[in-house]
Each structure stands twice: as C-alpha cells, then as structure tokens.
Amino acid sequence: MTNVRLLIIEDSSTARAIIERLVVEEPGAEVVGVAADAETARTLLDVLKPNLITLDLNMPGAGGLAFLDRFATPRHAPIVVLSSSTRSGSDRAAEVMKAGAAAFFDKSLLTKEAGRFRAMLRKVLAKREHETSKSVFER
C-alpha cells in the first residue's frame, strides 16, 4: 500500500496538532502540509501532491462544503471530512458524502478512537488505490 501523504485542512491549531500526532504515529504516514483555510489549501494541493486530505467543515472564508464541491474529484486526493458539529448518520453527514467526501469522522472522537481514525484513513487510501489500479487494467 502507498504511504499516506496527508494534507490537513483545519482552522483549529489544537485539532491540527492532534491530527498530525495521530498520523505520524502510523508507520509510513506523514503530514506533508497544513492549511488553516480552504484558500491556503488550494495553493498547496498542486505543490505538495498529497494522496489524502482531512478537511474541517466549519472554517472561516470558504467552508468545507465549498472545498468539497470543487476538489472532491478523482483527479484530487480523497477527502476525509472531520467535524465536531456534524454527527454520523445526520442529514449534514449525508450531504457531505453526497458532495464527494470519501469518509466522515466525528472530530470530537479523534483521541478516544485514534485507532479507528487511522484505520479509516488507510481504508480510504486503499480504496482509491484499488479504484485507480482497476481503471488502469480496464483500459
């Protein structure tokens, strides 16, 4: 499996630090960049070439849904949405998934369920790799 090259898009410095700590504890995973807002993240995408993105929904300026609308495409890395104001199974979580998120995780559970969070990141990345290799072989 490809190593994780994560771009964190999160306006809270505390949440960024938690996500970064959880990711770097995983063998073969690294945080290639952090952005406190969607505008900064847009400029980092092509420069850093992450293969996975975590995205906070509620940020100043253009929010997470606007970012998803533009960048949740096969051309870009899969996006895992993190939110403490949106619960799994809610209408908002369904909206996030419909907008193109690869997965959703309740940010308030990051430290309590760190293992599940890291496993989910690996699963999302493995799914993208499978889809990419499948499309190559179907040509």
Summary of the structure (lengths in Angstrom):
residues: 139
radius of gyration: 14.0
end to end distance: 22.1
largest distance: 44.9
contacts: 440
relative contact order: 0.17
helix: 47%
strand: 19%
